[in-house]
């Protein structure tokens, strides 16, 4: 199993380019199931979750071509025939976003057989909101042997009010509603840029959608969708990760190819800590030449501070003077990185959904374990300022969502390398301090 070895102490300098957003690409790939014509997606990131989705779509009978390099990170998906409209547990268990195929399959094929996703390291991500919404659209749902079976002659437009804000639930039902008969009104929707990006693709495919990116979305169903070409938005979480890295290391870093309008909450919170940034239409320059000050943080649904940046902010908070209180409001078990940071010398106390971080604390190298995708990123950031060589194990989590992260960091001055197994595995630490 690959590991990263990072020697801290180098400021990050120069320019790093952000890849396409994994969390936008995945629903857009699922949307290709809604038509029998080719869908071409550009700016696809080269990450593990994209390959998992390719396998998932191919298992259903879709033709999926993935091209990188000169092909400009492009995929062409043609779901002309879907001989097996189902998602097996073997694929769904590795990536919970696999459940995004449920809505498109029942809308296009009239049936879907999709595995329940099971447990998750960072907390519950229940599929019940997807199921309730599909039932409102007229699908008949049964659950047995760990699978959801959905059947419908044709979905019917309806009013759907989400009990709680759900990104994948909004995306799944938005896709289903495009082929439903009549009008669907969805309320309490997720407002993330990735939802609006999916709607942009669906519009290009012939869907009639209004309000995507707001809390209320209107969909007028059509009989058929056609192929389209669409460019995936930049990854705002990758951009935020590099911005924090530049500030944390005292660097001068230009994060290019991003959309600063998607980063407002992140940039505002960093400004509270004393981080200086300058914005252009497609880049953020971060200058880490000022001491960091503590700041409290609450994760919220978009446009609030994203839960996917909480772990990276905690790494920053260890180097900020004073006490930062971080409250995690989205997932109930998303402080698994805290104990690994403590192993490196951080002063972090977990109190339920709150983490109390006291800084400045000097960090020192240690062997640490990545527990999930964003926890992995926080450990990389901490290692960049730690004394000595930090070894980060289980970095396959990083590969799920960051494209060639070690190469990008190396190009801007980090001393980082990827290696195979060099030490015996250490037991996973408990979730709470």
MORA-V784987 format. One record per pair of residues at least 24 apart in sequence whose C-alpha atoms are under 10 Angstrom apart, sorted by the first residue. I is the first residue (numbers start at 1). J is the second residue. Records with the same first field share a line. If there is no record, write none. Layout:
I = J ; J
This chain:
1 = 393 ; 394 ; 395 ; 396 ; 419 ; 420 ; 421 ; 422 ; 425
2 = 392 ; 393 ; 394 ; 395 ; 396 ; 418 ; 419 ; 420 ; 421 ; 422
3 = 368 ; 369 ; 370 ; 391 ; 392 ; 393 ; 394 ; 395 ; 396 ; 417 ; 418 ; 419 ; 420 ; 421 ; 422 ; 423
4 = 380 ; 383 ; 389 ; 390 ; 391 ; 392 ; 393 ; 394 ; 395 ; 406 ; 416 ; 417 ; 418 ; 419 ; 420
5 = 365 ; 367 ; 380 ; 383 ; 389 ; 390 ; 391 ; 392 ; 393 ; 406 ; 415 ; 416 ; 417 ; 418 ; 419
6 = 365 ; 380 ; 381 ; 382 ; 383 ; 384 ; 385 ; 386 ; 387 ; 388 ; 389 ; 390 ; 391 ; 392 ; 406 ; 414 ; 415 ; 416 ; 417 ; 418
7 = 365 ; 383 ; 384 ; 385 ; 386 ; 387 ; 388 ; 389 ; 390 ; 391 ; 414 ; 415 ; 416 ; 417
8 = 249 ; 363 ; 364 ; 365 ; 380 ; 381 ; 382 ; 383 ; 384 ; 385 ; 386 ; 387 ; 388 ; 389 ; 390 ; 414 ; 415 ; 416
9 = 249 ; 250 ; 383 ; 384 ; 385 ; 386 ; 387 ; 388 ; 413 ; 414 ; 415
10 = 249 ; 250 ; 251 ; 384 ; 385 ; 386 ; 412 ; 413 ; 414 ; 415
11 = 245 ; 246 ; 247 ; 248 ; 249 ; 250 ; 251 ; 252 ; 253 ; 288 ; 384 ; 385 ; 412 ; 413 ; 414
12 = 242 ; 245 ; 246 ; 247 ; 248 ; 249 ; 250 ; 251 ; 252 ; 253 ; 254 ; 287 ; 288 ; 384 ; 409 ; 410 ; 411 ; 412 ; 413 ; 414
13 = 246 ; 249 ; 250 ; 251 ; 252 ; 253 ; 254 ; 286 ; 287 ; 409 ; 411 ; 412 ; 413 ; 414
14 = 246 ; 251 ; 252 ; 253 ; 254 ; 255 ; 285 ; 411 ; 412 ; 413
15 = 252 ; 253 ; 254 ; 255 ; 256 ; 283 ; 284 ; 285 ; 408 ; 411 ; 412
16 = 239 ; 242 ; 243 ; 253 ; 254 ; 255 ; 256 ; 257 ; 283 ; 408 ; 409 ; 411 ; 412
17 = 234 ; 238 ; 239 ; 242 ; 254 ; 255 ; 256 ; 257 ; 258 ; 283 ; 408
18 = 45 ; 234 ; 235 ; 236 ; 237 ; 238 ; 239 ; 240 ; 242 ; 255 ; 256 ; 257 ; 258 ; 259 ; 283 ; 402 ; 403 ; 408
19 = 43 ; 44 ; 45 ; 46 ; 47 ; 73 ; 232 ; 233 ; 234 ; 235 ; 236 ; 238 ; 239 ; 256 ; 257 ; 258 ; 401 ; 402 ; 403 ; 404
20 = 44 ; 45 ; 46 ; 73 ; 231 ; 232 ; 233 ; 234 ; 235 ; 236 ; 238 ; 257 ; 258 ; 402 ; 403
21 = 45 ; 193 ; 194 ; 232 ; 233 ; 234 ; 235 ; 236 ; 237 ; 238 ; 239 ; 258 ; 401 ; 402
22 = 46 ; 47 ; 48 ; 49 ; 50 ; 194 ; 232 ; 233 ; 234 ; 235 ; 236 ; 237 ; 238 ; 400 ; 401 ; 402 ; 403
23 = 49 ; 50 ; 97 ; 167 ; 168 ; 193 ; 194 ; 195 ; 232 ; 233 ; 234 ; 235 ; 236 ; 237 ; 401
24 = 171 ; 192 ; 193 ; 194 ; 195 ; 196 ; 197 ; 198 ; 232 ; 233 ; 234 ; 235
25 = 49 ; 50 ; 53 ; 194 ; 197 ; 198 ; 231 ; 232 ; 233 ; 234 ; 235
26 = 50 ; 52 ; 53 ; 54 ; 97 ; 98 ; 100 ; 101 ; 194 ; 198 ; 232
27 = 53 ; 97 ; 98 ; 99 ; 100 ; 101 ; 104 ; 168 ; 171 ; 172 ; 175 ; 194 ; 195 ; 197 ; 198 ; 201
28 = 100 ; 171 ; 175 ; 194 ; 195 ; 197 ; 198 ; 199 ; 200 ; 201 ; 202 ; 230 ; 231 ; 232
29 = 53 ; 54 ; 57 ; 64 ; 75 ; 76 ; 77 ; 100 ; 101 ; 198
30 = 54 ; 56 ; 57 ; 77 ; 97 ; 98 ; 99 ; 100 ; 101 ; 102 ; 103 ; 104 ; 105 ; 171 ; 172 ; 175 ; 198
31 = 77 ; 100 ; 101 ; 103 ; 104 ; 105 ; 171 ; 172 ; 174 ; 175 ; 176 ; 198 ; 199 ; 201 ; 202 ; 205
32 = 57 ; 62 ; 76 ; 77 ; 78 ; 79 ; 80 ; 101 ; 104 ; 175 ; 201 ; 202 ; 205 ; 225 ; 226 ; 227 ; 228
33 = 57 ; 60 ; 62 ; 77 ; 78 ; 79 ; 80 ; 81 ; 82 ; 85 ; 101 ; 103 ; 104 ; 105 ; 107 ; 108 ; 109 ; 175
34 = 78 ; 79 ; 80 ; 101 ; 103 ; 104 ; 105 ; 106 ; 107 ; 108 ; 109 ; 175 ; 176 ; 178 ; 179 ; 202 ; 205 ; 224 ; 225 ; 226 ; 227
35 = 77 ; 78 ; 79 ; 80 ; 81 ; 104 ; 108 ; 179 ; 205 ; 224 ; 225 ; 226 ; 227 ; 228
36 = 62 ; 77 ; 78 ; 79 ; 80 ; 81 ; 82 ; 108 ; 224 ; 225 ; 226 ; 227
37 = 77 ; 78 ; 79 ; 80 ; 81 ; 205 ; 225 ; 226 ; 227 ; 228
38 = 62 ; 63 ; 64 ; 75 ; 76 ; 77 ; 78 ; 79 ; 80 ; 226 ; 227 ; 228 ; 229
39 = 64 ; 75 ; 76 ; 77 ; 78 ; 79 ; 201 ; 205 ; 226 ; 227 ; 228 ; 229 ; 230
40 = 64 ; 65 ; 74 ; 75 ; 76 ; 77 ; 78 ; 201 ; 227 ; 228 ; 229 ; 230 ; 231
41 = 66 ; 72 ; 73 ; 74 ; 75 ; 76 ; 77 ; 201 ; 228 ; 229 ; 230 ; 231 ; 232
42 = 67 ; 68 ; 71 ; 72 ; 73 ; 74 ; 75 ; 76 ; 229 ; 230 ; 231 ; 232 ; 233
43 = 68 ; 71 ; 72 ; 73 ; 74 ; 75 ; 230 ; 231 ; 232 ; 233 ; 234
44 = 68 ; 72 ; 73 ; 74 ; 75 ; 231 ; 232 ; 233 ; 234
45 = 72 ; 73 ; 74 ; 232 ; 234 ; 235 ; 401 ; 402 ; 403 ; 404
46 = 73 ; 74 ; 399 ; 400 ; 401 ; 402 ; 403 ; 404
47 = 396 ; 398 ; 399 ; 400 ; 401 ; 402 ; 403 ; 404
48 = 94 ; 95 ; 396 ; 397 ; 398 ; 399 ; 400 ; 401 ; 402 ; 403
49 = 94 ; 95 ; 96 ; 97 ; 98 ; 397 ; 399 ; 400 ; 401 ; 402
50 = 75 ; 95 ; 400 ; 401
51 = 400
52 = 91 ; 92 ; 94 ; 95 ; 98 ; 400
53 = 91 ; 92 ; 95 ; 97 ; 98 ; 101
55 = 91
56 = 86 ; 87 ; 88 ; 90 ; 91 ; 92 ; 98 ; 101
57 = 82 ; 84 ; 85 ; 86 ; 87 ; 98 ; 101
58 = 82 ; 84
59 = 83 ; 84 ; 85 ; 86 ; 87 ; 88 ; 91
60 = 84 ; 85 ; 86 ; 87 ; 88 ; 105
61 = 85
73 = 231
74 = 230 ; 231 ; 232
76 = 229
77 = 227
78 = 227
81 = 109
82 = 108 ; 109
83 = 109
84 = 109 ; 111 ; 112 ; 113
85 = 109 ; 110 ; 111 ; 112 ; 113 ; 114
86 = 111 ; 112 ; 113 ; 114 ; 115 ; 147 ; 148 ; 149
87 = 112 ; 113 ; 114 ; 115 ; 116 ; 147 ; 148
88 = 113 ; 114 ; 115 ; 116 ; 117 ; 146 ; 147
89 = 114 ; 115 ; 116 ; 117 ; 118 ; 146 ; 147
90 = 115 ; 117
91 = 115 ; 117
92 = 116 ; 117 ; 118
93 = 117 ; 118 ; 119 ; 120
94 = 118 ; 120 ; 400
95 = 120 ; 400
96 = 120 ; 125 ; 127 ; 168
97 = 125 ; 168 ; 172
98 = 168
99 = 127 ; 130 ; 148 ; 168 ; 169 ; 172
100 = 127 ; 130 ; 168 ; 169 ; 170 ; 171 ; 172 ; 173 ; 175
101 = 172 ; 175 ; 176
102 = 130 ; 131 ; 134 ; 148 ; 149 ; 150 ; 172 ; 173 ; 175 ; 176
103 = 130 ; 131 ; 133 ; 134 ; 139 ; 150 ; 169 ; 171 ; 172 ; 173 ; 174 ; 175 ; 176 ; 177 ; 178
104 = 171 ; 172 ; 173 ; 174 ; 175 ; 176 ; 177 ; 178 ; 179
105 = 150 ; 151 ; 175 ; 176
106 = 134 ; 139 ; 149 ; 150 ; 151 ; 152 ; 153 ; 154 ; 155 ; 176 ; 179
107 = 134 ; 137 ; 139 ; 150 ; 151 ; 152 ; 153 ; 154 ; 155 ; 156 ; 173 ; 175 ; 176 ; 177 ; 178 ; 179 ; 180
108 = 152 ; 153 ; 154 ; 155 ; 175 ; 176 ; 178 ; 179 ; 180 ; 223 ; 224 ; 225
109 = 151 ; 152 ; 153 ; 154
110 = 139 ; 150 ; 151 ; 152 ; 153 ; 154 ; 155
111 = 139 ; 140 ; 141 ; 149 ; 150 ; 151 ; 152 ; 153 ; 154
112 = 141 ; 147 ; 148 ; 149 ; 150 ; 151 ; 152
113 = 141 ; 142 ; 143 ; 147 ; 148 ; 149 ; 150 ; 151
114 = 143 ; 146 ; 147 ; 148 ; 149 ; 150
115 = 143 ; 144 ; 145 ; 146 ; 147 ; 148 ; 149
116 = 143 ; 144 ; 145 ; 146 ; 147 ; 148
117 = 146 ; 147
118 = 146
120 = 333 ; 372
121 = 331 ; 332 ; 333 ; 334 ; 336 ; 371 ; 372 ; 431
122 = 330 ; 331 ; 332 ; 333 ; 334 ; 335 ; 336 ; 371 ; 372 ; 373 ; 375 ; 431
123 = 330 ; 331 ; 332 ; 333 ; 334
124 = 330 ; 331 ; 332 ; 333
125 = 166 ; 168 ; 330 ; 331
126 = 166 ; 169
127 = 166 ; 168 ; 169
128 = 169
129 = 160 ; 161 ; 162 ; 163 ; 164 ; 165 ; 166 ; 168 ; 169 ; 170 ; 172 ; 173
130 = 162 ; 166 ; 168 ; 169 ; 170 ; 171 ; 172 ; 173
131 = 169 ; 172 ; 173
132 = 160 ; 161 ; 162 ; 163 ; 169 ; 173
133 = 158 ; 159 ; 160 ; 161 ; 162 ; 169 ; 170 ; 172 ; 173 ; 174 ; 176 ; 177 ; 186
134 = 158 ; 160 ; 169 ; 172 ; 173 ; 176 ; 177
135 = 160
136 = 160 ; 161 ; 184
137 = 173 ; 176 ; 177 ; 180 ; 181 ; 184
138 = 180
154 = 179 ; 180 ; 181 ; 223
155 = 179 ; 180 ; 181 ; 182 ; 221
156 = 180 ; 181 ; 182 ; 183 ; 184 ; 221
157 = 181 ; 182 ; 183 ; 184 ; 185 ; 219 ; 220 ; 221
158 = 182 ; 183 ; 184 ; 185 ; 186 ; 219
159 = 183 ; 184 ; 185 ; 186 ; 187 ; 218
160 = 184 ; 185 ; 186 ; 187 ; 188 ; 189 ; 216 ; 217
161 = 185 ; 186 ; 187 ; 188 ; 189 ; 216
162 = 186 ; 187 ; 188 ; 189 ; 190
163 = 187 ; 188 ; 189
164 = 188 ; 189 ; 190
165 = 189 ; 190 ; 191 ; 215 ; 301 ; 302 ; 330
166 = 190 ; 191 ; 192 ; 301
167 = 191 ; 192 ; 194 ; 195 ; 301 ; 302
168 = 194 ; 195
170 = 195 ; 212 ; 215 ; 217
171 = 195 ; 196 ; 198 ; 199 ; 212
174 = 198 ; 199 ; 202 ; 209 ; 212 ; 217 ; 218 ; 219
175 = 199 ; 202 ; 207 ; 219
176 = 219 ; 221
177 = 207 ; 208 ; 209 ; 218 ; 219 ; 220 ; 221 ; 222
178 = 202 ; 203 ; 205 ; 206 ; 207 ; 208 ; 209 ; 218 ; 219 ; 220 ; 221 ; 222 ; 223 ; 224 ; 225
179 = 207 ; 208 ; 219 ; 220 ; 221 ; 222 ; 223 ; 224 ; 225
180 = 219 ; 220 ; 221 ; 222 ; 223 ; 224
181 = 220 ; 221 ; 222 ; 223
182 = 219 ; 220 ; 221 ; 222
183 = 208 ; 209 ; 218 ; 219 ; 220 ; 221 ; 222
184 = 209 ; 217 ; 218 ; 219 ; 220 ; 221
185 = 210 ; 211 ; 216 ; 217 ; 218 ; 219 ; 220
186 = 211 ; 212 ; 215 ; 216 ; 217 ; 218 ; 219
187 = 214 ; 215 ; 216 ; 217 ; 218
188 = 214 ; 215 ; 216 ; 217
189 = 213 ; 214 ; 215 ; 216 ; 217
190 = 214 ; 215 ; 216 ; 217 ; 301 ; 302 ; 303
191 = 215 ; 216 ; 217 ; 301 ; 302 ; 303
192 = 262 ; 301 ; 302 ; 303 ; 304 ; 306
193 = 233 ; 234 ; 235 ; 236 ; 261 ; 262 ; 302 ; 303
194 = 232 ; 233 ; 234 ; 235 ; 236 ; 262
196 = 233
197 = 230 ; 231 ; 232 ; 233
198 = 230 ; 232 ; 233
200 = 230 ; 231 ; 232
201 = 227 ; 228 ; 229 ; 230 ; 231 ; 232
202 = 226 ; 227 ; 228 ; 230
203 = 228
204 = 228 ; 229 ; 230
205 = 229 ; 230
213 = 302
233 = 257 ; 258 ; 259 ; 262
234 = 258 ; 259 ; 260 ; 262 ; 282
235 = 259 ; 262 ; 401 ; 402
236 = 260 ; 261 ; 262 ; 263 ; 266 ; 306 ; 308 ; 309
237 = 262 ; 263 ; 266 ; 306 ; 307 ; 308 ; 309 ; 312 ; 374 ; 401 ; 402
238 = 308 ; 309 ; 374 ; 377 ; 401 ; 402 ; 403 ; 405
239 = 263 ; 283 ; 284
240 = 266 ; 267 ; 270 ; 284 ; 306 ; 308 ; 309 ; 312 ; 313
241 = 266 ; 308 ; 309 ; 311 ; 312 ; 313 ; 374 ; 377 ; 378 ; 380 ; 381
242 = 284 ; 286 ; 312 ; 377 ; 381 ; 408 ; 409
243 = 267 ; 270 ; 275 ; 277 ; 284 ; 285 ; 286 ; 287 ; 288
244 = 270 ; 275 ; 286 ; 288 ; 309 ; 312 ; 313 ; 315 ; 316 ; 378 ; 381
245 = 286 ; 288 ; 312 ; 313 ; 315 ; 316 ; 377 ; 378 ; 380 ; 381 ; 382 ; 384 ; 385 ; 409
246 = 275 ; 285 ; 286 ; 287 ; 288 ; 289 ; 381 ; 384 ; 412
247 = 273 ; 274 ; 275 ; 276 ; 277 ; 285 ; 286 ; 287 ; 288 ; 289 ; 290 ; 291 ; 292 ; 316
248 = 275 ; 287 ; 288 ; 289 ; 291 ; 292 ; 313 ; 315 ; 316 ; 317 ; 318 ; 319 ; 320 ; 381 ; 382 ; 384 ; 385
249 = 287 ; 288 ; 289 ; 316 ; 319 ; 381 ; 382 ; 384 ; 385 ; 386 ; 414
250 = 275 ; 286 ; 287 ; 288 ; 289 ; 290 ; 291 ; 292 ; 385
251 = 286 ; 287 ; 288 ; 289 ; 412 ; 413
252 = 276 ; 277 ; 285 ; 286 ; 287 ; 288 ; 289 ; 412
253 = 277 ; 284 ; 285 ; 286 ; 287 ; 288 ; 412
254 = 278 ; 279 ; 283 ; 284 ; 285 ; 286 ; 287 ; 412
255 = 279 ; 282 ; 283 ; 284 ; 285 ; 286
256 = 280 ; 281 ; 282 ; 283 ; 284 ; 285
257 = 281 ; 282 ; 283 ; 284
258 = 282 ; 283 ; 284
259 = 283 ; 284
260 = 284
262 = 302 ; 303
263 = 303 ; 304 ; 305 ; 306
264 = 303 ; 304 ; 305
265 = 299 ; 300 ; 302 ; 303 ; 304 ; 305 ; 306
266 = 303 ; 304 ; 305 ; 306 ; 309 ; 310 ; 313
267 = 305
268 = 305
269 = 295 ; 296 ; 297 ; 305 ; 313
270 = 294 ; 295 ; 313 ; 316
271 = 295
272 = 296
273 = 316 ; 317 ; 320 ; 321 ; 324
274 = 320
291 = 319 ; 320 ; 321 ; 360
292 = 316 ; 317 ; 318 ; 319 ; 320 ; 321 ; 322 ; 359 ; 360
293 = 317 ; 319 ; 320 ; 321 ; 322 ; 323 ; 324 ; 359 ; 360
294 = 318 ; 319 ; 320 ; 321 ; 322 ; 323 ; 324 ; 325 ; 357 ; 358 ; 359 ; 360
295 = 320 ; 321 ; 322 ; 323 ; 324 ; 325 ; 326 ; 357
296 = 323 ; 324 ; 325 ; 326 ; 327 ; 355 ; 356 ; 357
297 = 324 ; 325 ; 326 ; 327 ; 328 ; 354 ; 355
298 = 325 ; 326 ; 327 ; 328 ; 329 ; 330 ; 354
299 = 326 ; 327 ; 328 ; 329 ; 330 ; 331
300 = 327 ; 328 ; 329 ; 330
301 = 329 ; 330
306 = 330
307 = 331 ; 334 ; 374
308 = 334 ; 373 ; 374 ; 375 ; 377
309 = 374 ; 375 ; 377 ; 378
310 = 334 ; 335 ; 374 ; 375 ; 378
311 = 335 ; 336 ; 337 ; 338 ; 373 ; 374 ; 375 ; 376 ; 377 ; 378 ; 379 ; 381
312 = 337 ; 374 ; 375 ; 376 ; 377 ; 378 ; 379 ; 380 ; 381 ; 382
313 = 378 ; 381
314 = 338 ; 341 ; 346 ; 348 ; 355 ; 356 ; 357 ; 375 ; 378 ; 379 ; 381 ; 382
315 = 341 ; 346 ; 357 ; 375 ; 377 ; 378 ; 379 ; 380 ; 381 ; 382 ; 383 ; 385
316 = 357 ; 359 ; 360 ; 378 ; 381 ; 382 ; 385
317 = 346 ; 347 ; 348 ; 356 ; 357 ; 358 ; 359 ; 360 ; 361
318 = 342 ; 345 ; 346 ; 347 ; 348 ; 357 ; 358 ; 359 ; 360 ; 361 ; 362 ; 363 ; 382
319 = 346 ; 357 ; 358 ; 359 ; 360 ; 361 ; 362 ; 363 ; 382 ; 385
320 = 357 ; 358 ; 359 ; 360 ; 361
321 = 357 ; 358 ; 359 ; 360 ; 361
322 = 357 ; 358 ; 359 ; 360
323 = 347 ; 348 ; 356 ; 357 ; 358 ; 359 ; 360
324 = 348 ; 355 ; 356 ; 357 ; 358 ; 359
325 = 349 ; 350 ; 354 ; 355 ; 356 ; 357 ; 358
326 = 350 ; 353 ; 354 ; 355 ; 356 ; 357
327 = 351 ; 352 ; 353 ; 354 ; 355 ; 356
328 = 352 ; 353 ; 354 ; 355
329 = 353 ; 354
333 = 431 ; 432
334 = 371 ; 372 ; 374 ; 375 ; 431 ; 432
335 = 371 ; 375 ; 431 ; 432 ; 433
336 = 369 ; 370 ; 371 ; 372 ; 375 ; 428 ; 429 ; 430 ; 431 ; 432 ; 433
337 = 368 ; 369 ; 370 ; 371 ; 372 ; 374 ; 375 ; 376 ; 377 ; 378 ; 379 ; 429 ; 431 ; 432
338 = 375 ; 378 ; 379 ; 431 ; 432 ; 433
339 = 368 ; 369 ; 429 ; 430 ; 431 ; 432 ; 433
340 = 366 ; 367 ; 368 ; 369 ; 370 ; 371 ; 375 ; 378 ; 379 ; 382 ; 392 ; 429
341 = 366 ; 368 ; 369 ; 375 ; 378 ; 379 ; 382 ; 383
342 = 366 ; 433
343 = 367 ; 368
344 = 368 ; 379 ; 382 ; 383 ; 386 ; 387 ; 390
345 = 386
346 = 382
348 = 433
349 = 432 ; 433
350 = 431 ; 432 ; 433
351 = 432 ; 433
352 = 432 ; 433
355 = 433
362 = 386 ; 387
363 = 387 ; 388
364 = 388 ; 389 ; 390
365 = 389 ; 390 ; 391
366 = 390 ; 391 ; 392
367 = 391 ; 392 ; 393 ; 423 ; 426
368 = 392 ; 393 ; 394 ; 426 ; 428 ; 429
369 = 393 ; 394 ; 395 ; 425 ; 426 ; 427 ; 428 ; 429
370 = 394 ; 395 ; 396 ; 397 ; 398 ; 428
371 = 395 ; 396 ; 397 ; 398 ; 428 ; 429 ; 431
372 = 396 ; 397 ; 398 ; 400
373 = 397 ; 398 ; 399 ; 400 ; 401 ; 402
374 = 398 ; 401 ; 402
377 = 401 ; 402 ; 405
380 = 405 ; 406 ; 409 ; 416
383 = 416
384 = 409 ; 414 ; 415 ; 416
389 = 415 ; 416
390 = 416
391 = 416 ; 417 ; 418 ; 419 ; 422 ; 423
392 = 418
393 = 419 ; 420 ; 421 ; 422 ; 423 ; 425 ; 426
394 = 421 ; 425
